[in-house]
Amino acid sequence: MARMNRPAPVEVSYKHMRFLITHNPTNATLSTFIEDLKKYGATTVVRVCEVTYDKTPLEKDGITVVDWPF
């Protein structure tokens, strides 16, 4: 299967808050996604799109996943 090019995460800071804007991973790209989250020190993921991956691996790594679909 061809590798998909994904945009790099973008960090946005506002006052005392930091946000990391990322692509929506799949189960196949989840390990890279988790590595990116750890690199930026992320502790919470807010999913605002349809679910494309299992949140269990993130929770096992101490990352909280909140679903707020639009």
N, CA, C, O and CB atoms as a CASP TS submission, in Angstrom:
PFRMAT TS
TARGET T0000
AUTHOR 0000-0000-0000
METHOD Language model
MODEL 1
PARENT N/A
ATOM      1  N   MET     1       0.848  -1.170   0.000  1.00  0.00           N
ATOM      2  CA  MET     1       0.000   0.000   0.000  1.00  0.00           C
ATOM      3  C   MET     1       0.896   1.237   0.000  1.00  0.00           C
ATOM      4  O   MET     1       1.901   1.275   0.711  1.00  0.00           O
ATOM      5  CB  MET     1      -0.966  -0.004   1.223  1.00  0.00           C
ATOM      6  N   ALA     2       0.548   2.225  -0.774  1.00  0.00           N
ATOM      7  CA  ALA     2       1.331   3.454  -0.862  1.00  0.00           C
ATOM      8  C   ALA     2       1.221   4.247   0.434  1.00  0.00           C
ATOM      9  O   ALA     2       0.164   4.309   1.062  1.00  0.00           O
ATOM     10  CB  ALA     2       0.867   4.309  -2.054  1.00  0.00           C
ATOM     11  N   ARG     3       2.333   4.846   0.810  1.00  0.00           N
ATOM     12  CA  ARG     3       2.364   5.673   2.015  1.00  0.00           C
ATOM     13  C   ARG     3       1.648   6.992   1.739  1.00  0.00           C
ATOM     14  O   ARG     3       1.884   7.630   0.713  1.00  0.00           O
ATOM     15  CB  ARG     3       3.828   5.927   2.480  1.00  0.00           C
ATOM     16  N   MET     4       0.779   7.396   2.650  1.00  0.00           N
ATOM     17  CA  MET     4       0.065   8.659   2.499  1.00  0.00           C
ATOM     18  C   MET     4       0.886   9.776   3.123  1.00  0.00           C
ATOM     19  O   MET     4       1.395   9.630   4.234  1.00  0.00           O
ATOM     20  CB  MET     4      -1.342   8.586   3.143  1.00  0.00           C
ATOM     21  N   ASN     5       1.015  10.881   2.420  1.00  0.00           N
ATOM     22  CA  ASN     5       1.667  12.046   2.993  1.00  0.00           C
ATOM     23  C   ASN     5       0.676  12.761   3.889  1.00  0.00           C
ATOM     24  O   ASN     5      -0.428  13.102   3.466  1.00  0.00           O
ATOM     25  CB  ASN     5       2.205  12.993   1.889  1.00  0.00           C
ATOM     26  N   ARG     6       1.072  12.981   5.104  1.00  0.00           N
ATOM     27  CA  ARG     6       0.226  13.677   6.069  1.00  0.00           C
ATOM     28  C   ARG     6       0.890  14.994   6.421  1.00  0.00           C
ATOM     29  O   ARG     6       2.115  15.060   6.523  1.00  0.00           O
ATOM     30  CB  ARG     6      -0.018  12.814   7.345  1.00  0.00           C
ATOM     31  N   PRO     7       0.108  16.033   6.608  1.00  0.00           N
ATOM     32  CA  PRO     7       0.711  17.302   7.023  1.00  0.00           C
ATOM     33  C   PRO     7       1.299  17.176   8.428  1.00  0.00           C
ATOM     34  O   PRO     7       0.809  16.399   9.248  1.00  0.00           O
ATOM     35  CB  PRO     7      -0.334  18.443   6.979  1.00  0.00           C
ATOM     36  N   ALA     8       2.336  17.934   8.690  1.00  0.00           N
ATOM     37  CA  ALA     8       2.951  17.936  10.018  1.00  0.00           C
ATOM     38  C   ALA     8       1.996  18.574  11.022  1.00  0.00           C
ATOM     39  O   ALA     8       1.200  19.436  10.650  1.00  0.00           O
ATOM     40  CB  ALA     8       4.310  18.690  10.001  1.00  0.00           C
ATOM     41  N   PRO     9       2.065  18.165  12.286  1.00  0.00           N
ATOM     42  CA  PRO     9       1.245  18.810  13.310  1.00  0.00           C
ATOM     43  C   PRO     9       1.602  20.293  13.421  1.00  0.00           C
ATOM     44  O   PRO     9       2.746  20.688  13.197  1.00  0.00           O
ATOM     45  CB  PRO     9       1.430  18.108  14.675  1.00  0.00           C
ATOM     46  N   VAL    10       0.614  21.094  13.767  1.00  0.00           N
ATOM     47  CA  VAL    10       0.821  22.533  13.951  1.00  0.00           C
ATOM     48  C   VAL    10       0.428  22.882  15.382  1.00  0.00           C
ATOM     49  O   VAL    10      -0.677  22.566  15.823  1.00  0.00           O
ATOM     50  CB  VAL    10      -0.012  23.377  12.911  1.00  0.00           C
ATOM     51  N   GLU    11       1.338  23.536  16.105  1.00  0.00           N
ATOM     52  CA  GLU    11       1.063  23.938  17.480  1.00  0.00           C
ATOM     53  C   GLU    11       0.601  25.392  17.506  1.00  0.00           C
ATOM     54  O   GLU    11       1.216  26.267  16.897  1.00  0.00           O
ATOM     55  CB  GLU    11       2.316  23.747  18.372  1.00  0.00           C
ATOM     56  N   VAL    12      -0.492  25.628  18.220  1.00  0.00           N
ATOM     57  CA  VAL    12      -1.039  26.977  18.383  1.00  0.00           C
ATOM     58  C   VAL    12      -1.074  27.270  19.882  1.00  0.00           C
ATOM     59  O   VAL    12      -1.620  26.485  20.657  1.00  0.00           O
ATOM     60  CB  VAL    12      -2.480  27.109  17.732  1.00  0.00           C
ATOM     61  N   SER    13      -0.494  28.393  20.288  1.00  0.00           N
ATOM     62  CA  SER    13      -0.511  28.800  21.697  1.00  0.00           C
ATOM     63  C   SER    13      -1.394  30.027  21.858  1.00  0.00           C
ATOM     64  O   SER    13      -1.349  30.956  21.052  1.00  0.00           O
ATOM     65  CB  SER    13       0.927  29.091  22.213  1.00  0.00           C
ATOM     66  N   TYR    14      -2.196  30.012  22.914  1.00  0.00           N
ATOM     67  CA  TYR    14      -3.050  31.155  23.233  1.00  0.00           C
ATOM     68  C   TYR    14      -3.093  31.290  24.745  1.00  0.00           C
ATOM     69  O   TYR    14      -3.606  30.416  25.444  1.00  0.00           O
ATOM     70  CB  TYR    14      -4.493  30.988  22.635  1.00  0.00           C
ATOM     71  N   LYS    15      -2.551  32.392  25.240  1.00  0.00           N
ATOM     72  CA  LYS    15      -2.437  32.632  26.684  1.00  0.00           C
ATOM     73  C   LYS    15      -1.742  31.435  27.329  1.00  0.00           C
ATOM     74  O   LYS    15      -0.606  31.129  26.967  1.00  0.00           O
ATOM     75  CB  LYS    15      -3.844  32.874  27.332  1.00  0.00           C
ATOM     76  N   HIS    16      -2.378  30.758  28.259  1.00  0.00           N
ATOM     77  CA  HIS    16      -1.745  29.627  28.944  1.00  0.00           C
ATOM     78  C   HIS    16      -2.125  28.273  28.324  1.00  0.00           C
ATOM     79  O   HIS    16      -1.850  27.225  28.908  1.00  0.00           O
ATOM     80  CB  HIS    16      -2.130  29.639  30.418  1.00  0.00           C
ATOM     81  N   MET    17      -2.749  28.297  27.156  1.00  0.00           N
ATOM     82  CA  MET    17      -3.199  27.055  26.514  1.00  0.00           C
ATOM     83  C   MET    17      -2.366  26.751  25.273  1.00  0.00           C
ATOM     84  O   MET    17      -1.868  27.655  24.601  1.00  0.00           O
ATOM     85  CB  MET    17      -4.692  27.150  26.138  1.00  0.00           C
ATOM     86  N   ARG    18      -2.226  25.461  24.985  1.00  0.00           N
ATOM     87  CA  ARG    18      -1.541  25.011  23.772  1.00  0.00           C
ATOM     88  C   ARG    18      -2.437  24.001  23.066  1.00  0.00           C
ATOM     89  O   ARG    18      -3.007  23.109  23.695  1.00  0.00           O
ATOM     90  CB  ARG    18      -0.139  24.386  24.103  1.00  0.00           C
ATOM     91  N   PHE    19      -2.551  24.153  21.756  1.00  0.00           N
ATOM     92  CA  PHE    19      -3.359  23.255  20.937  1.00  0.00           C
ATOM     93  C   PHE    19      -2.471  22.669  19.858  1.00  0.00           C
ATOM     94  O   PHE    19      -1.607  23.355  19.313  1.00  0.00           O
ATOM     95  CB  PHE    19      -4.582  23.994  20.314  1.00  0.00           C
ATOM     96  N   LEU    20      -2.685  21.403  19.553  1.00  0.00           N
ATOM     97  CA  LEU    20      -1.941  20.745  18.487  1.00  0.00           C
ATOM     98  C   LEU    20      -2.948  20.318  17.424  1.00  0.00           C
ATOM     99  O   LEU    20      -3.805  19.471  17.674  1.00  0.00           O
ATOM    100  CB  LEU    20      -1.118  19.516  19.027  1.00  0.00           C
ATOM    101  N   ILE    21      -2.837  20.905  16.245  1.00  0.00           N
ATOM    102  CA  ILE    21      -3.734  20.576  15.138  1.00  0.00           C
ATOM    103  C   ILE    21      -3.062  19.471  14.331  1.00  0.00           C
ATOM    104  O   ILE    21      -1.928  19.627  13.880  1.00  0.00           O
ATOM    105  CB  ILE    21      -4.049  21.841  14.239  1.00  0.00           C
ATOM    106  N   THR    22      -3.766  18.350  14.151  1.00  0.00           N
ATOM    107  CA  THR    22      -3.186  17.197  13.454  1.00  0.00           C
ATOM    108  C   THR    22      -4.181  16.623  12.446  1.00  0.00           C
ATOM    109  O   THR    22      -5.349  17.008  12.403  1.00  0.00           O
ATOM    110  CB  THR    22      -2.764  16.107  14.466  1.00  0.00           C
ATOM    111  N   HIS    23      -3.683  15.703  11.649  1.00  0.00           N
ATOM    112  CA  HIS    23      -4.538  14.931  10.751  1.00  0.00           C
ATOM    113  C   HIS    23      -5.340  13.935  11.590  1.00  0.00           C
ATOM    114  O   HIS    23      -5.051  13.735  12.770  1.00  0.00           O
ATOM    115  CB  HIS    23      -3.691  14.194   9.651  1.00  0.00           C
ATOM    116  N   ASN    24      -6.330  13.323  10.985  1.00  0.00           N
ATOM    117  CA  ASN    24      -7.044  12.258  11.689  1.00  0.00           C
ATOM    118  C   ASN    24      -6.364  10.937  11.345  1.00  0.00           C
ATOM    119  O   ASN    24      -6.378  10.517  10.188  1.00  0.00           O
ATOM    120  CB  ASN    24      -8.574  12.231  11.303  1.00  0.00           C
ATOM    121  N   PRO    25      -5.772  10.282  12.333  1.00  0.00           N
ATOM    122  CA  PRO    25      -5.057   9.037  12.060  1.00  0.00           C
ATOM    123  C   PRO    25      -6.018   7.877  11.803  1.00  0.00           C
ATOM    124  O   PRO    25      -7.223   7.972  12.031  1.00  0.00           O
ATOM    125  CB  PRO    25      -4.133   8.697  13.225  1.00  0.00           C
ATOM    126  N   THR    26      -5.449   6.805  11.330  1.00  0.00           N
ATOM    127  CA  THR    26      -6.164   5.538  11.207  1.00  0.00           C
ATOM    128  C   THR    26      -5.479   4.563  12.154  1.00  0.00           C
ATOM    129  O   THR    26      -4.447   4.895  12.737  1.00  0.00           O
ATOM    130  CB  THR    26      -6.172   4.999   9.713  1.00  0.00           C
ATOM    131  N   ASN    27      -6.026   3.385  12.315  1.00  0.00           N
ATOM    132  CA  ASN    27      -5.360   2.389  13.152  1.00  0.00           C
ATOM    133  C   ASN    27      -3.971   2.065  12.610  1.00  0.00           C
ATOM    134  O   ASN    27      -3.067   1.740  13.379  1.00  0.00           O
ATOM    135  CB  ASN    27      -6.204   1.110  13.240  1.00  0.00           C
ATOM    136  N   ALA    28      -3.796   2.150  11.291  1.00  0.00           N
ATOM    137  CA  ALA    28      -2.497   1.855  10.673  1.00  0.00           C
ATOM    138  C   ALA    28      -1.452   2.929  10.975  1.00  0.00           C
ATOM    139  O   ALA    28      -0.259   2.626  11.011  1.00  0.00           O
ATOM    140  CB  ALA    28      -2.659   1.711   9.167  1.00  0.00           C
ATOM    141  N   THR    29      -1.875   4.176  11.191  1.00  0.00           N
ATOM    142  CA  THR    29      -0.929   5.274  11.443  1.00  0.00           C
ATOM    143  C   THR    29      -0.932   5.718  12.907  1.00  0.00           C
ATOM    144  O   THR    29      -0.325   6.731  13.255  1.00  0.00           O
ATOM    145  CB  THR    29      -1.262   6.464  10.549  1.00  0.00           C
ATOM    146  N   LEU    30      -1.606   4.966  13.748  1.00  0.00           N
ATOM    147  CA  LEU    30      -1.790   5.378  15.139  1.00  0.00           C
ATOM    148  C   LEU    30      -0.484   5.468  15.922  1.00  0.00           C
ATOM    149  O   LEU    30      -0.330   6.371  16.745  1.00  0.00           O
ATOM    150  CB  LEU    30      -2.716   4.420  15.829  1.00  0.00           C
ATOM    151  N   SER    31       0.449   4.567  15.691  1.00  0.00           N
ATOM    152  CA  SER    31       1.701   4.607  16.458  1.00  0.00           C
ATOM    153  C   SER    31       2.481   5.889  16.175  1.00  0.00           C
ATOM    154  O   SER    31       3.049   6.478  17.094  1.00  0.00           O
ATOM    155  CB  SER    31       2.570   3.382  16.129  1.00  0.00           C
ATOM    156  N   THR    32       2.518   6.328  14.920  1.00  0.00           N
ATOM    157  CA  THR    32       3.186   7.586  14.577  1.00  0.00           C
ATOM    158  C   THR    32       2.451   8.762  15.207  1.00  0.00           C
ATOM    159  O   THR    32       3.080   9.702  15.693  1.00  0.00           O
ATOM    160  CB  THR    32       3.265   7.764  13.045  1.00  0.00           C
ATOM    161  N   PHE    33       1.144   8.710  15.200  1.00  0.00           N
ATOM    162  CA  PHE    33       0.319   9.754  15.809  1.00  0.00           C
ATOM    163  C   PHE    33       0.633   9.881  17.297  1.00  0.00           C
ATOM    164  O   PHE    33       0.801  10.991  17.803  1.00  0.00           O
ATOM    165  CB  PHE    33      -1.179   9.453  15.602  1.00  0.00           C
ATOM    166  N   ILE    34       0.712   8.758  17.996  1.00  0.00           N
ATOM    167  CA  ILE    34       1.017   8.762  19.429  1.00  0.00           C
ATOM    168  C   ILE    34       2.412   9.325  19.674  1.00  0.00           C
ATOM    169  O   ILE    34       2.614  10.081  20.625  1.00  0.00           O
ATOM    170  CB  ILE    34       0.905   7.338  20.015  1.00  0.00           C
ATOM    171  N   GLU    35       3.378   8.966  18.828  1.00  0.00           N
ATOM    172  CA  GLU    35       4.733   9.518  18.948  1.00  0.00           C
ATOM    173  C   GLU    35       4.706  11.039  18.829  1.00  0.00           C
ATOM    174  O   GLU    35       5.365  11.734  19.603  1.00  0.00           O
ATOM    175  CB  GLU    35       5.663   8.917  17.870  1.00  0.00           C
ATOM    176  N   ASP    36       3.948  11.560  17.866  1.00  0.00           N
ATOM    177  CA  ASP    36       3.830  13.013  17.694  1.00  0.00           C
ATOM    178  C   ASP    36       3.215  13.656  18.937  1.00  0.00           C
ATOM    179  O   ASP    36       3.688  14.694  19.400  1.00  0.00           O
ATOM    180  CB  ASP    36       2.978  13.344  16.447  1.00  0.00           C
ATOM    181  N   LEU    37       2.170  13.044  19.473  1.00  0.00           N
ATOM    182  CA  LEU    37       1.520  13.597  20.663  1.00  0.00           C
ATOM    183  C   LEU    37       2.492  13.663  21.833  1.00  0.00           C
ATOM    184  O   LEU    37       2.542  14.663  22.549  1.00  0.00           O
ATOM    185  CB  LEU    37       0.293  12.759  21.043  1.00  0.00           C
ATOM    186  N   LYS    38       3.257  12.602  22.025  1.00  0.00           N
ATOM    187  CA  LYS    38       4.229  12.566  23.118  1.00  0.00           C
ATOM    188  C   LYS    38       5.316  13.614  22.919  1.00  0.00           C
ATOM    189  O   LYS    38       5.757  14.246  23.879  1.00  0.00           O
ATOM    190  CB  LYS    38       4.856  11.173  23.230  1.00  0.00           C
ATOM    191  N   LYS    39       5.744  13.797  21.683  1.00  0.00           N
ATOM    192  CA  LYS    39       6.792  14.780  21.380  1.00  0.00           C
ATOM    193  C   LYS    39       6.359  16.185  21.803  1.00  0.00           C
ATOM    194  O   LYS    39       7.179  16.980  22.262  1.00  0.00           O
ATOM    195  CB  LYS    39       7.131  14.760  19.874  1.00  0.00           C
ATOM    196  N   TYR    40       5.081  16.483  21.648  1.00  0.00           N
ATOM    197  CA  TYR    40       4.550  17.796  22.012  1.00  0.00           C
ATOM    198  C   TYR    40       4.017  17.848  23.446  1.00  0.00           C
ATOM    199  O   TYR    40       3.575  18.903  23.902  1.00  0.00           O
ATOM    200  CB  TYR    40       3.451  18.183  21.051  1.00  0.00           C
ATOM    201  N   GLY    41       4.054  16.733  24.149  1.00  0.00           N
ATOM    202  CA  GLY    41       3.576  16.704  25.530  1.00  0.00           C
ATOM    203  C   GLY    41       2.065  16.743  25.664  1.00  0.00           C
ATOM    204  O   GLY    41       1.545  17.201  26.682  1.00  0.00           O
ATOM    205  N   ALA    42       1.358  16.271  24.656  1.00  0.00           N
ATOM    206  CA  ALA    42      -0.109  16.284  24.686  1.00  0.00           C
ATOM    207  C   ALA    42      -0.631  15.304  25.735  1.00  0.00           C
ATOM    208  O   ALA    42      -0.107  14.201  25.888  1.00  0.00           O
ATOM    209  CB  ALA    42      -0.684  15.934  23.293  1.00  0.00           C
ATOM    210  N   THR    43      -1.663  15.720  26.448  1.00  0.00           N
ATOM    211  CA  THR    43      -2.287  14.863  27.456  1.00  0.00           C
ATOM    212  C   THR    43      -3.741  14.551  27.137  1.00  0.00           C
ATOM    213  O   THR    43      -4.325  13.636  27.718  1.00  0.00           O
ATOM    214  CB  THR    43      -2.198  15.515  28.814  1.00  0.00           C
ATOM    215  N   THR    44      -4.333  15.314  26.207  1.00  0.00           N
ATOM    216  CA  THR    44      -5.739  15.139  25.842  1.00  0.00           C
ATOM    217  C   THR    44      -5.899  15.292  24.340  1.00  0.00           C
ATOM    218  O   THR    44      -5.312  16.188  23.732  1.00  0.00           O
ATOM    219  CB  THR    44      -6.637  16.152  26.589  1.00  0.00           C
ATOM    220  N   VAL    45      -6.696  14.416  23.745  1.00  0.00           N
ATOM    221  CA  VAL    45      -7.055  14.511  22.332  1.00  0.00           C
ATOM    222  C   VAL    45      -8.551  14.765  22.266  1.00  0.00           C
ATOM    223  O   VAL    45      -9.336  14.061  22.900  1.00  0.00           O
ATOM    224  CB  VAL    45      -6.657  13.209  21.536  1.00  0.00           C
ATOM    225  N   VAL    46      -8.941  15.766  21.503  1.00  0.00           N
ATOM    226  CA  VAL    46     -10.357  16.047  21.279  1.00  0.00           C
ATOM    227  C   VAL    46     -10.656  15.703  19.826  1.00  0.00           C
ATOM    228  O   VAL    46     -10.178  16.367  18.907  1.00  0.00           O
ATOM    229  CB  VAL    46     -10.717  17.553  21.604  1.00  0.00           C
ATOM    230  N   ARG    47     -11.451  14.657  19.633  1.00  0.00           N
ATOM    231  CA  ARG    47     -11.803  14.243  18.272  1.00  0.00           C
ATOM    232  C   ARG    47     -13.043  15.014  17.843  1.00  0.00           C
ATOM    233  O   ARG    47     -14.093  14.924  18.479  1.00  0.00           O
ATOM    234  CB  ARG    47     -12.048  12.695  18.188  1.00  0.00           C
ATOM    235  N   VAL    48     -12.913  15.775  16.752  1.00  0.00           N
ATOM    236  CA  VAL    48     -14.043  16.557  16.247  1.00  0.00           C
ATOM    237  C   VAL    48     -14.514  16.051  14.885  1.00  0.00           C
ATOM    238  O   VAL    48     -15.384  16.656  14.259  1.00  0.00           O
ATOM    239  CB  VAL    48     -13.662  18.033  16.150  1.00  0.00           C
ATOM    240  N   CYS    49     -13.938  14.946  14.433  1.00  0.00           N
ATOM    241  CA  CYS    49     -14.353  14.345  13.167  1.00  0.00           C
ATOM    242  C   CYS    49     -14.846  12.929  13.462  1.00  0.00           C
ATOM    243  O   CYS    49     -14.858  12.494  14.614  1.00  0.00           O
ATOM    244  CB  CYS    49     -13.173  14.335  12.117  1.00  0.00           C
ATOM    245  N   GLU    50     -15.243  12.234  12.435  1.00  0.00           N
ATOM    246  CA  GLU    50     -15.710  10.867  12.660  1.00  0.00           C
ATOM    247  C   GLU    50     -14.561  10.005  13.167  1.00  0.00           C
ATOM    248  O   GLU    50     -13.396  10.265  12.865  1.00  0.00           O
ATOM    249  CB  GLU    50     -16.307  10.269  11.365  1.00  0.00           C
ATOM    250  N   VAL    51     -14.894   8.992  13.928  1.00  0.00           N
ATOM    251  CA  VAL    51     -13.895   8.115  14.530  1.00  0.00           C
ATOM    252  C   VAL    51     -13.227   7.278  13.444  1.00  0.00           C
ATOM    253  O   VAL    51     -13.892   6.563  12.695  1.00  0.00           O
ATOM    254  CB  VAL    51     -14.538   7.202  15.605  1.00  0.00           C
ATOM    255  N   THR    52     -11.888   7.379  13.371  1.00  0.00           N
ATOM    256  CA  THR    52     -11.130   6.621  12.369  1.00  0.00           C
ATOM    257  C   THR    52     -10.099   5.704  13.010  1.00  0.00           C
ATOM    258  O   THR    52      -9.344   5.032  12.308  1.00  0.00           O
ATOM    259  CB  THR    52     -10.438   7.573  11.402  1.00  0.00           C
ATOM    260  N   TYR    53     -10.060   5.671  14.349  1.00  0.00           N
ATOM    261  CA  TYR    53      -9.067   4.849  15.035  1.00  0.00           C
ATOM    262  C   TYR    53      -9.571   4.469  16.423  1.00  0.00           C
ATOM    263  O   TYR    53     -10.456   5.116  16.984  1.00  0.00           O
ATOM    264  CB  TYR    53      -7.717   5.592  15.134  1.00  0.00           C
ATOM    265  N   ASP    54      -8.986   3.407  16.957  1.00  0.00           N
ATOM    266  CA  ASP    54      -9.302   2.918  18.296  1.00  0.00           C
ATOM    267  C   ASP    54      -8.577   3.790  19.324  1.00  0.00           C
ATOM    268  O   ASP    54      -7.364   3.976  19.224  1.00  0.00           O
ATOM    269  CB  ASP    54      -8.899   1.415  18.453  1.00  0.00           C
ATOM    270  N   LYS    55      -9.290   4.318  20.293  1.00  0.00           N
ATOM    271  CA  LYS    55      -8.679   5.201  21.283  1.00  0.00           C
ATOM    272  C   LYS    55      -7.950   4.453  22.405  1.00  0.00           C
ATOM    273  O   LYS    55      -7.228   5.075  23.184  1.00  0.00           O
ATOM    274  CB  LYS    55      -9.734   6.087  21.882  1.00  0.00           C
ATOM    275  N   THR    56      -8.124   3.140  22.498  1.00  0.00           N
ATOM    276  CA  THR    56      -7.523   2.358  23.578  1.00  0.00           C
ATOM    277  C   THR    56      -6.006   2.523  23.675  1.00  0.00           C
ATOM    278  O   THR    56      -5.501   2.712  24.782  1.00  0.00           O
ATOM    279  CB  THR    56      -7.855   0.904  23.390  1.00  0.00           C
ATOM    280  N   PRO    57      -5.245   2.459  22.560  1.00  0.00           N
ATOM    281  CA  PRO    57      -3.787   2.638  22.680  1.00  0.00           C
ATOM    282  C   PRO    57      -3.395   4.002  23.251  1.00  0.00           C
ATOM    283  O   PRO    57      -2.409   4.098  23.981  1.00  0.00           O
ATOM    284  CB  PRO    57      -3.135   2.459  21.321  1.00  0.00           C
ATOM    285  N   LEU    58      -4.141   5.043  22.936  1.00  0.00           N
ATOM    286  CA  LEU    58      -3.844   6.365  23.492  1.00  0.00           C
ATOM    287  C   LEU    58      -4.083   6.366  24.999  1.00  0.00           C
ATOM    288  O   LEU    58      -3.263   6.868  25.767  1.00  0.00           O
ATOM    289  CB  LEU    58      -4.706   7.453  22.808  1.00  0.00           C
ATOM    290  N   GLU    59      -5.208   5.803  25.408  1.00  0.00           N
ATOM    291  CA  GLU    59      -5.540   5.762  26.829  1.00  0.00           C
ATOM    292  C   GLU    59      -4.520   4.938  27.605  1.00  0.00           C
ATOM    293  O   GLU    59      -4.200   5.270  28.747  1.00  0.00           O
ATOM    294  CB  GLU    59      -6.944   5.190  27.034  1.00  0.00           C
ATOM    295  N   LYS    60      -4.007   3.870  27.001  1.00  0.00           N
ATOM    296  CA  LYS    60      -2.970   3.062  27.651  1.00  0.00           C
ATOM    297  C   LYS    60      -1.686   3.861  27.843  1.00  0.00           C
ATOM    298  O   LYS    60      -0.912   3.582  28.758  1.00  0.00           O
ATOM    299  CB  LYS    60      -2.681   1.801  26.828  1.00  0.00           C
ATOM    300  N   ASP    61      -1.457   4.861  26.979  1.00  0.00           N
ATOM    301  CA  ASP    61      -0.286   5.734  27.091  1.00  0.00           C
ATOM    302  C   ASP    61      -0.582   6.975  27.928  1.00  0.00           C
ATOM    303  O   ASP    61       0.228   7.901  27.965  1.00  0.00           O
ATOM    304  CB  ASP    61       0.193   6.150  25.704  1.00  0.00           C
ATOM    305  N   GLY    62      -1.733   7.006  28.602  1.00  0.00           N
ATOM    306  CA  GLY    62      -2.060   8.109  29.490  1.00  0.00           C
ATOM    307  C   GLY    62      -2.642   9.331  28.810  1.00  0.00           C
ATOM    308  O   GLY    62      -2.672  10.409  29.403  1.00  0.00           O
ATOM    309  N   ILE    63      -3.105   9.185  27.579  1.00  0.00           N
ATOM    310  CA  ILE    63      -3.695  10.298  26.836  1.00  0.00           C
ATOM    311  C   ILE    63      -5.216  10.152  26.870  1.00  0.00           C
ATOM    312  O   ILE    63      -5.757   9.130  26.449  1.00  0.00           O
ATOM    313  CB  ILE    63      -3.167  10.338  25.359  1.00  0.00           C
ATOM    314  N   THR    64      -5.893  11.167  27.366  1.00  0.00           N
ATOM    315  CA  THR    64      -7.351  11.176  27.444  1.00  0.00           C
ATOM    316  C   THR    64      -7.927  11.501  26.069  1.00  0.00           C
ATOM    317  O   THR    64      -7.430  12.398  25.387  1.00  0.00           O
ATOM    318  CB  THR    64      -7.846  12.200  28.504  1.00  0.00           C
ATOM    319  N   VAL    65      -8.965  10.784  25.659  1.00  0.00           N
ATOM    320  CA  VAL    65      -9.621  11.039  24.375  1.00  0.00           C
ATOM    321  C   VAL    65     -11.058  11.479  24.644  1.00  0.00           C
ATOM    322  O   VAL    65     -11.821  10.782  25.312  1.00  0.00           O
ATOM    323  CB  VAL    65      -9.587   9.768  23.456  1.00  0.00           C
ATOM    324  N   VAL    66     -11.413  12.652  24.108  1.00  0.00           N
ATOM    325  CA  VAL    66     -12.753  13.218  24.258  1.00  0.00           C
ATOM    326  C   VAL    66     -13.370  13.310  22.867  1.00  0.00           C
ATOM    327  O   VAL    66     -12.728  13.808  21.942  1.00  0.00           O
ATOM    328  CB  VAL    66     -12.714  14.630  24.964  1.00  0.00           C
ATOM    329  N   ASP    67     -14.598  12.840  22.705  1.00  0.00           N
ATOM    330  CA  ASP    67     -15.282  12.907  21.411  1.00  0.00           C
ATOM    331  C   ASP    67     -16.271  14.063  21.392  1.00  0.00           C
ATOM    332  O   ASP    67     -17.220  14.095  22.176  1.00  0.00           O
ATOM    333  CB  ASP    67     -16.007  11.581  21.109  1.00  0.00           C
ATOM    334  N   TRP    68     -16.040  15.020  20.483  1.00  0.00           N
ATOM    335  CA  TRP    68     -16.936  16.158  20.260  1.00  0.00           C
ATOM    336  C   TRP    68     -17.224  16.256  18.773  1.00  0.00           C
ATOM    337  O   TRP    68     -16.809  17.227  18.141  1.00  0.00           O
ATOM    338  CB  TRP    68     -16.315  17.490  20.796  1.00  0.00           C
ATOM    339  N   PRO    69     -17.927  15.279  18.185  1.00  0.00           N
ATOM    340  CA  PRO    69     -18.162  15.317  16.734  1.00  0.00           C
ATOM    341  C   PRO    69     -19.091  16.461  16.336  1.00  0.00           C
ATOM    342  O   PRO    69     -19.992  16.842  17.082  1.00  0.00           O
ATOM    343  CB  PRO    69     -18.752  13.990  16.261  1.00  0.00           C
ATOM    344  N   PHE    70     -18.853  16.988  15.162  1.00  0.00           N
ATOM    345  CA  PHE    70     -19.700  18.050  14.609  1.00  0.00           C
ATOM    346  C   PHE    70     -20.715  17.442  13.683  1.00  0.00           C
ATOM    347  O   PHE    70     -21.532  18.159  13.106  1.00  0.00           O
ATOM    348  CB  PHE    70     -18.862  19.112  13.868  1.00  0.00           C
TER
END
